[in-house]
Amino acid sequence: MNKAKALTITYLTKATYASLNGSDKEVDNISSIKKIRKYDGKEYPYCSSQAVRRALREQLSVMGHKLSEGVAGEKEKGAATTKCDPQKYIDDDLFGFMNASAETVKRTSPVRVSPLVALTPYLGELDFATNYMSVSSGGNPNIFETEIHSGYYCGTILVELDRIGEKSTGDKYELSLDNDEKAKRVLALVDAIQSLWTVGRQSRFLTDISPKLVCASLMSVKNPIFMESIRIGENDNVEAELIRNTISDFKNQIINSVIGERKGFFGKDTDEFITLGECFDIIRSWVRDTYSNK
């Protein structure tokens, strides 16, 4: 493998009418969404990293990859786990596992995922609904409400390229893939990111969370450099200067970088940004080159 150690992708999406990730109920008839309170005192919705990872796994399954099926823990009240076979299953390789049965067998995920956090605060919107399912059995309609949000969301994924298809000394599982198979697995992950779609709360709140802006870099170190570098200014315009400054600040760590946007999506296209399709094609070329130069 060449000197590339990581691929980092920070992406921006927009949810017009969404309830991405449920939280604990604050009131019996209100379904809350997960929120974090930032330094400005306002609450910002987010989709947890666990939910994003689940979404990526589901997309891999839709794309035809066989996933490691969950199995019950061997100990009483033990946590369920996967089959813990990264040699055979792409998700065990990419997302790791832990089996704490007779002896602990674990793999730390080489795919690091941040929560998908809103850039705009929650304003208290609620969707009013009524469940009539109990009426036929003599009950009353069940009235309930669900918190909803509209705004931009930003997330980051970092892939440790040097750990895909490889195990560390002392790991208690088999994993030794050739470079072609490593490339195939990372390329599959890139495809899943491009078509990202969450499976939760989609029956009533169908939402497209696929990337609309992507900042990606092939790195000689493991550093998610764009993680705090995407902002939306006035008139729904991307603040390109912050992205430019980030690339300049980390030029000694960056092997290659690319910025892609959905043309016509934001208030004004940025001329130096290429289309999303071209952007993902370049990312795929990095992956192929990385695993062909060993």
C-alpha positions in Angstrom: 0.0 0.0 0.0 1.2 3.5 -0.7 1.5 6.2 2.1 -2.2 6.7 2.3 -3.5 5.8 5.7 -7.1 7.1 5.7 -9.9 8.4 3.6 -12.1 11.1 5.2 -15.4 12.1 3.9 -17.5 15.0 5.4 -20.9 15.3 3.8 -23.8 17.7 4.0 -27.4 16.8 3.4 -30.8 18.5 3.9 -34.0 17.2 5.5 -37.1 19.2 4.6 -39.5 17.4 6.9 -37.9 14.8 9.1 -37.8 12.8 12.3 -34.5 11.0 11.8 -33.7 9.4 15.1 -36.0 8.7 18.1 -35.1 9.6 21.6 -36.6 8.8 25.0 -40.1 10.0 25.4 -40.5 13.2 27.5 -44.3 12.9 27.4 -46.3 9.8 26.9 -48.0 10.9 23.7 -45.0 12.8 22.1 -42.2 10.9 20.2 -39.1 12.9 20.7 -36.0 13.2 18.4 -32.5 13.2 19.6 -31.0 16.6 20.3 -27.9 18.2 21.6 -27.6 21.6 23.2 -24.7 23.6 21.7 -22.8 26.6 23.1 -25.4 29.0 21.9 -28.0 27.4 24.2 -30.1 26.1 21.4 -31.0 22.5 20.7 -29.9 20.8 17.5 -31.3 17.5 16.3 -29.0 14.7 15.3 -29.0 11.2 13.9 -26.7 9.0 16.0 -23.6 7.4 14.7 -25.1 4.0 15.5 -28.1 4.8 13.3 -25.8 6.0 10.5 -23.7 2.8 10.7 -26.9 0.8 10.6 -28.0 2.7 7.5 -24.6 1.9 5.8 -24.9 -1.8 6.7 -28.4 -1.9 5.3 -27.3 -0.3 2.0 -24.5 -2.9 1.7 -27.2 -5.6 2.1 -29.4 -3.9 -0.6 -26.3 -3.8 -2.9 -26.1 -7.6 -2.6 -23.4 -8.1 0.1 -24.1 -10.9 2.6 -24.0 -9.5 6.1 -23.0 -11.3 9.3 -26.2 -12.4 11.0 -26.7 -11.5 14.6 -26.5 -14.4 17.1 -27.6 -14.5 20.7 -25.0 -14.3 23.4 -23.8 -17.6 24.9 -24.0 -16.3 28.5 -27.3 -15.7 30.2 -28.4 -12.1 29.5 -25.3 -11.8 27.3 -25.3 -9.3 24.5 -26.1 -10.4 21.0 -23.2 -10.3 18.5 -22.4 -11.0 14.9 -20.7 -14.1 13.6 -17.4 -12.4 14.1 -16.0 -13.5 10.8 -14.4 -10.6 9.0 -12.7 -12.9 6.5 -16.1 -13.8 5.2 -18.4 -10.9 6.0 -17.8 -7.3 4.8 -19.6 -5.7 7.7 -17.6 -7.6 10.3 -14.5 -6.3 8.6 -15.6 -2.7 8.1 -17.6 -2.1 11.3 -16.0 -4.4 13.8 -17.5 -6.6 16.5 -17.2 -7.9 20.0 -18.0 -11.3 21.4 -17.5 -11.6 25.2 -18.3 -15.2 25.6 -15.7 -17.7 26.9 -13.0 -15.3 25.8 -13.4 -11.8 24.4 -13.0 -11.6 20.7 -13.2 -8.1 19.3 -12.3 -6.0 16.3 -12.2 -2.2 16.5 -14.1 -0.7 13.6 -11.8 0.7 10.9 -14.7 2.8 9.7 -15.2 5.7 12.1 -18.6 7.4 11.9 -19.8 10.7 13.5 -23.4 11.5 14.3 -25.3 13.4 11.6 -25.8 16.7 13.4 -28.1 19.5 12.3 -26.7 22.9 11.5 -30.0 24.6 12.2 -31.7 24.4 15.7 -34.9 22.7 16.6 -37.8 25.2 16.7 -40.4 23.0 18.4 -42.4 21.7 15.4 -44.7 18.8 16.0 -46.5 16.5 13.6 -50.0 15.7 14.9 -51.4 12.2 14.2 -54.1 9.8 15.2 -53.9 6.0 15.4 -57.3 4.4 14.6 -56.1 0.8 14.9 -57.8 0.4 18.3 -61.2 1.7 17.2 -62.2 -1.6 15.6 -61.8 -3.4 19.0 -63.9 -0.8 20.8 -61.2 1.5 21.9 -60.8 5.2 21.3 -58.5 6.8 18.7 -55.0 7.3 20.0 -53.8 10.9 19.5 -50.1 11.4 19.4 -47.4 13.9 18.2 -43.9 13.5 16.8 -41.1 16.1 16.9 -40.0 17.1 13.4 -37.3 19.2 12.0 -36.2 20.9 8.8 -32.6 21.9 8.0 -29.1 21.0 7.0 -27.3 18.0 8.6 -23.5 17.4 8.5 -21.6 14.2 9.2 -18.2 12.6 8.8 -16.9 9.2 8.0 -13.2 8.2 8.3 -11.9 5.0 6.9 -8.6 3.6 8.2 -7.4 2.2 4.8 -4.4 0.4 6.3 -6.7 -1.7 8.6 -9.2 -2.9 6.0 -8.8 -6.6 5.5 -6.0 -6.8 8.1 -5.8 -7.9 11.7 -3.5 -6.6 14.4 -1.1 -8.8 16.3 -2.9 -10.8 19.0 -6.4 -10.5 17.4 -8.2 -13.8 17.9 -9.8 -14.1 14.5 -8.8 -14.9 10.9 -8.4 -12.0 8.5 -6.0 -11.8 5.6 -7.4 -10.3 2.3 -5.6 -9.6 -0.9 -5.6 -6.0 -2.2 -8.3 -6.6 -4.8 -10.7 -7.7 -2.1 -9.7 -4.8 0.2 -10.4 -2.4 -2.7 -13.8 -4.0 -3.4 -14.9 -3.6 0.2 -13.9 0.0 0.5 -15.5 0.7 -2.9 -18.7 -0.9 -1.7 -18.6 1.4 1.3 -18.2 4.4 -0.9 -21.2 3.4 -2.9 -23.2 3.0 0.3 -22.2 6.5 1.4 -23.2 8.0 -2.0 -26.7 6.4 -1.7 -27.1 6.7 2.1 -30.6 6.1 3.3 -31.7 5.5 6.9 -34.2 2.8 7.6 -35.7 4.3 10.7 -38.9 6.3 10.8 -39.3 6.2 7.0 -42.9 5.0 6.8 -44.3 8.4 7.7 -41.2 10.6 7.4 -39.5 9.5 4.2 -36.3 11.4 4.1 -33.3 11.6 1.6 -30.1 11.9 3.6 -27.8 11.1 0.7 -24.9 13.7 0.4 -25.5 17.0 -1.3 -22.0 18.3 -0.6 -18.9 16.2 -0.1 -15.5 17.3 1.1 -13.1 14.3 0.8 -9.4 13.8 1.3 -6.9 11.0 1.0 -4.7 11.4 4.0 -1.2 10.3 5.1 -2.4 10.5 8.7 -5.8 9.7 10.3 -7.4 13.0 10.7 -11.0 14.0 9.8 -10.0 17.5 8.7 -13.3 18.7 7.3 -15.3 17.7 10.3 -15.9 21.2 11.6 -15.4 23.0 8.2 -18.8 23.0 6.6 -21.1 25.9 7.1 -24.1 27.4 5.3 -24.2 31.2 5.0 -26.8 33.6 3.7 -29.1 32.6 0.9 -28.3 28.9 1.4 -24.7 29.3 0.1 -21.8 27.1 1.2 -19.0 29.0 2.9 -16.3 27.9 0.5 -13.5 30.0 2.1 -13.5 27.9 5.3 -13.1 24.7 3.1 -10.3 26.3 1.2 -8.5 27.3 4.4 -8.9 23.8 5.8 -7.2 22.3 2.7 -4.4 24.9 2.9 -3.9 24.3 6.7 -3.5 20.5 6.2 -1.7 20.5 2.9 1.3 18.5 4.4 -1.1 15.7 5.4 -3.3 15.7 2.3 -2.4 13.4 -0.6 -5.4 14.3 -2.6 -8.6 16.3 -2.0 -11.8 16.9 -3.8 -15.0 18.9 -3.2 -18.3 17.9 -4.9 -21.7 19.5 -4.8 -25.2 18.8 -6.2 -25.2 21.5 -8.9 -28.3 23.7 -8.6 -29.1 22.5 -5.0 -27.6 25.4 -3.0 -28.3 29.1 -3.4 -25.3 29.5 -5.7 -23.0 26.9 -7.3 -19.3 27.2 -6.4 -17.4 27.1 -9.6 -14.4 25.3 -8.1 -16.5 22.5 -6.8 -17.2 19.6 -9.2 -20.4 17.6 -9.5 -21.2 14.9 -6.9 -20.9 12.1 -9.5 -17.5 13.3 -10.6 -16.5 13.7 -6.9 -17.3 10.1 -6.0 -15.6 8.8 -9.2 -12.4 10.5 -8.0 -12.8 9.0 -4.5 -13.1 5.5 -6.1 -10.0 6.1 -8.2 -8.1 6.9 -5.0 -9.2 3.6 -3.4 -8.1 1.6 -6.5 -4.8 3.4 -6.6 -4.1 2.9 -2.9 -4.6 -0.8 -3.0 -2.8 -1.3 -6.4 0.5 0.4 -5.3 1.5 -2.0 -2.6 
